[in-house]
Amino acid sequence: MSNEFEMAFAGGPFDHDETNRSPEAVQKAVKNPKARALLLHKGNPAIRPDGNLVKIKPIDLIGKNIFDPGPIYLGVDNGAPLFAASMADESDAMGGEFANMRLAAGQMSLPDLAVAGRARALLDWHFNHQFCAKCGKKSDAREGGLKRLCTFCHTEHFPRVNPVVIMLVIHGDKCLLGRGAGWPDNAYSCLAGFVSPGETIEEACKREVWEETGVMTTGHRYIMSQPWPFPAQLMMGMICQAEGTNLNINTKEIEAANWYTREQVAAVYNKTGDAFARLPRFTIAHHLLKYWIEN
């Protein structure tokens, strides 16, 4: 459903090619004359002066200082094999510059955001899971970076995606937004939190709202989702109904929360009001609020 909302980091135009990842198949993909590779440094993509991603031939990575596991195979993009590599040297942007992905997301195209987000999430996982969680030995990348294998105890490890609920709490013609400690002035967003083991997304939504604001909710309804590569979450957008408007803020969780009318939110979106700072278009919270004021 997220594709209907043109969600950033979603809707990648490429085939992950997950059933064609033998060593021979990956090597064949590397040698394909159409093959290209994205470059990242500390999770940030190399972007050309025209705003597009730097895409080089995989052979041009030879001799460069690349973090484990080296180039990973993202899949097939418009018939061309696509790889990604985490460069150790910031100077290796190959004609571009490494840009902070959060800051650059508003200017990048949706297809570029999708492939760059997938690359960042996978490379971050490899960087942080180099050792077997079962025996502690060093593991090796397999299947073009789609998994890691411990060659000592033979345990397979696969990339993790952490489920997060992000919810717009409404009561009549008002919605509830909160802010975290240290956020920019007047920045407010939808409440959010990780799903705990044994919870449904509806239960997680109810628990998180209660823990952060003391508000009981009902009618939890799924609206949309978004991959969020910071480092690897799946944001599941919800709308729910508040049973009341009294707030009991848990300052260990959030700094503040306020109720805003539909008119105030609409004014922020059409740039005639400043009740809170307008959320970036690449965030799912932006789309949840827009969905609410338009429906």
Secondary structure, 3 states (H helix, E strand, C coil): CHHHHCCCCCCCCEECCCCCCCHHHHHHHHHCCCCEEEEEECCEEEECCCCCECEECHHHHCCCCECCCCCEEEEEECCEEEEEEEECCCCCCCCCEECCHHHHCCCCCHHHHHHHHHHHHHHHHHHHCCECCCCCCEEEEEHHHCEEEECCCCCEECCCCEEEEEEEEEECCEEEEEECCCCCCCCCECEEEECCCCCCHHHHHHHHHHHHHCCCEEEEEEEEEEEECCCCEEEEEEEEEECCCCCCCCCCCCCEEEEEEHHHHHHHHCCCCCCCCCCCCCCHHHHHHHHHHHC
